């Protein structure tokens, strides 16, 4: 968990993954930092504390400044007992966190370690990704030294422009997958929770970024207090860096302060619902069952089948 000790650090309240513009500006002024972007590296030690690297024990933190003025944090999450590809990379957490808060654009990112190829590829799903400025504070050689564009770290990218028409919405842009329920029968999960979970999963499935397979999906979680957290499936043009809907819902859960009791990422989760299109080219059901049973073994899991509405078919 190497850090450049010459960089000042900023303290935030525990389990904080989003900093509003007013608070970010106040922090900047208190620390005597010239620009908001320079606050990002100061937040990385706190972001690293939010990581859950149960397997590698290698804490990675990330922070981003959106065009809205909000600052988002991200951290790596690992899941014992399941294949490593279920892991959430810090940069994936970061971008998913921004998407969950309807952030339209990312301007600057700071990361505690050099982004792996997986994450450099994931960033390509954002329009004009090559222009996002990244600063690395750790890693071999002491980091990048200054903010550099994504194109510096991935100079010849393969991405959405290779597979999609330019009018197709990309990550962080509004999506509407015209889906409705396929099957009315739905297993009861918990009194008062069924409809809310089902509707939350449907809503995020409609917002899913799945232009390559045409298989949008979403996942909704509930805790013991009846609070619901949901996330959308996000595809990558390179396929493997895609992030599943359950992982996105876990990001929403952790970003809202869930799983903070020391009992694991899924502590407090009592139910989960996957919403996906019936007969889709890519189904999330089996892989979501595997991860969900590892994260929340005593929680109920159900699938809500969807179809494209008649007007869009």
N, C-alpha and C positions, 0 to 999 in steps of 0.2 A: 504494500500500500504506500509506495513511495510518493512523496510530495515535495514540491519546490518550496522550501521554507522561507523564501524571500517574498512569497505572495501573502498578503494579509488574509486573515480568515474572518468570516462573518458568522455570528450565531443566529439561529432561528429556533422557533419553538419546536418541540419534538414532533416527529411525524408530519412535518410540513412539506408538501410537494408543490404548492403553488403560492407565489408571492404576488399580491396585487400591485398595480403600478404605483399607488400612493406609498405603500410600505417600501417598495423597492427604491423609490426616490428618496425616502427618508433615510434608508440604510446607506445609500450612496453619499448623502450629505454628511451623515454622522461619521462615516469612515474617511471623508475627504477624498473620495474617488472622483476623477474627472468625468467619466462617462459611465452610463449604466452597464455597458458591455463589460467594463472592467470589474464590475461586481461579481460576475459569473465565476471566475476562478476562486474568488474568496469564499464562495458557497460550496465548493467541492468537498472539503472535509466533512461538512454536515451531510452532504448528499451521500458520501461513502458510508456514513453511519447508518443510513437507511437501507443499505444493501442487505440481501439475505443469501449470501453465497454458501449454502449449507454443505456443498461438496468441495468446491475449490478453495474456500476460505480467502478468496481474492476479491477484495472490495473495490468496486468501480462506481464512481459517482459522475453524474453529468448535470449540467445546468444550461438552460437556453433562454434567450430573450426573444419574445415574440413581438410582432409589429404592434400588438395591442398595448405593449408596455409591461405585460405580465412576465414573470420569470417562472420557469418550470424546472423541477428537479427530476432526475431519474436515477435508478440504481439497478444493479444486476440482481436477479432473483433465480435461485436454483431449487430444484425439487428432488429430494432424495427418493430413491425407489423407482424412478421412471427414467427412460432414455434422456440423454443430455439435450436432444433437440427440443425438448419442452421448455428449456430455460428461456428466460427473458433477459436480453442484453440491456445494459444501462441506456444506450441510445434508443432502443426500441421502447423501453419504458418512458423515456423522455418524450418522444414524438407521440406516443399513444396518449400520454398525459395531456399534452397540448391539444390533441384532437378531441379528447373527451371534454375539454373546456372551450371548444369551438374557436381555437386559435387559427386565424387565417393564414399566417405566415411566420416562419422562423428566420430571424436575422443573424443571430450569433449563438454559438454553442461552445461551451468549455467542457472538457472531459479530463478525468484524472489519469487516463492511460490512452495510448494511441488506439483509435477505433479499429476493430478487426475488419476483415474484408466483408464479413456478413453485415456489419452495421453500415459500412460505407455504401454497400449495395442497397440496404433498406432505405437510406436517405434519398436515394434516387427517385423514390415514389413521390417526392415533393416537387412541384413545378419550380423550375429554376434552382434546383438543388445545388448545382455547381457554384452558385453565388453565395450560398450560406458560408459564413466565416466561422472557422473552428480554431480553438486554442487548446493545446494539450499541455498539461502541467507536469505529468510524470512520464514514466517509460524510459527507455534507454536514451541517453544523451540529455536528459533533463527536460524533455518535452519539445514543443514546436517553437518556443520562443516568442511567438506573436500569433495573432489571428491570421489564418490562411484560408482561402476558399476551398470548398470540398473538392473542386477540380484539381487542386494540388495533391490531394491524397488519393484520388481516383481519376487520373487524367484522361482515360479513354473508356468512359462508362458504357455499359449496356443497360438500357432502361426503358421506361414507358414509350419514348419516342421511337424505339425500334419495333414496337408491337401494336401501338395504339394510334388512333387518329388524334390529332391535337385538340379536338373539341371534347374528348372524354375527360371527365373530372378526375383529378389526381388526389392524393392524400392531402388532407387539411382543407379540401374544397367540398362544397355541399354535394351530397349524393342522395339519390332517391331510387332505390330498387323497389319497383312496384309489386310488393308481395302481400298476400293475404293468407289467412289460415286455410290449410288444406283439410285438416281433420278437426271436427268440433270436439270429439272426445278428448279429455285432458285429465290426466291422473291428478287427484287431489294431493296437494303437498302439505299444506298447513292452513288452518282456518284463517281466512282473510287475506291470504297471500297469493293464492292461485292466479287470480286475474291480473294482479299487479306484476307478477313475475313474467307471465305470458306476454303482456303488453310491452313490458320493458325490453324483453328479448326480441320481439317483433320490431320495435322501434329501432334498435341498434342494427338489426339485420338489414333494415331498409337503408341504413346509413353506411353499410359495409363497403369497403373498397375492394372489389373482387372483379376487376375488368378482364382478367386473363382467363379465368375459368367460367365466369358467369354463375358463380356459386356463392352468393352472399349469405352470411350467417351472423348470428349474434348470440350472446350468452348473458344471462342475468343471474345474479347471486342474491341470496337473502341471508341476513344475520338473525340472531335470536331476538333482536328488538324490532324486527319487521322492516328494517331498512333494506333497500334494494340498490344494487350496484350492477351496472351493465357495460359491456364493451363489444365492439365490432371486429369481425375478421378483417385483416388487412393483408392483401396479397402483394408480392414483389414480382417484378418482371423476371427475376432469376429464380422464382418459385421457392427455393429452400429458405430464404430469409423471411418468408411470409410469417405473420404472427396470428395464431389462432384466436378465436373469440373468447375462449375461456381465459387465456392469458391476458387478453385485454380487459376482461371483467375483473381479474385479479389485480391488475393495475388500478382500476377504478376503486376497488375495495381498499387496497393499501394506501392510495392517495387520499382517501377519505378518513384515514386513521384506523382502518380495520387491521386485524391480525397483529395487534400490538401488545398482546398479553404474555408473550414469551413462549406460547405453545405452538408456534409454527405459523406459516403463511395463512393457512386456512382456519385458524382458530376462530370460532364464533360463527362459521358458515353453517346454515341448517338446510339449505335447499339450493338447487341450481336448475336452470332451464336453458336448453339449447334450442334456438329457433333456426331452422335451415330449410332450404327448398327441397321438396320431395323429388327424388330422382336426380339430384344435382351431380354434375361431373366430379365434384370434390365434396365429399361428406366429412364433417367434423365429428360425427357421433362417436365412433370407436376410439379415436385418439382423445377426445374430450372425456369419455368415460374413464380411460386409464388415468389421466391426470387428475380428474375430479376425485376418484377413489383414493388417490395418494394424498391429495391436499385436504379433503374433507370426508374421511371414510365413513362417517356416521350420518352424512347428509343425504337427502333425497335428490335423485337426478331424473329429469324427464326431458323428452324431446317434443317440440311443437313443430309439426310439419306444415310447410308453407307452399304456396304455389303463386305463379305470376297471375295477376288479375286479368280477367277476360279482355279488358281494354288495352292491355299491353302485350298480350300474347300474339 
